């Protein structure tokens, strides 16, 4: 059984659902609730975007490091106010 907080899927359960780490019965329960709950759908969308950004971050950092090593890009500091 998934954990509900105030009638919604908990943050931990949403994260575990997104990462396919729930038992089959829990995943079905979470999926059913998310499909019927606009609030949980919105939270799931936000969490999905966060996970996608986190997955891209290492590649982006590697690309920036490579450009810095090549000297083709320089770090710019924001102007002092």
C-alpha angles and dihedrals in degrees: 000000000000120000115254122199115195089343095309135099109272121247090248092051092048090051093047090047091051091049092046092242099129125099112258094256091049092048091052091049092048092046092051092050094045091050091055099038121073091193093055090043089056092046089049091051091051092048091047090054091049092050091047091051091048090052091052095045098081091051092048092049091049090051092049092048091050092050091048091050091050090049091232093123132035129205111249120207118216114253116266113248 
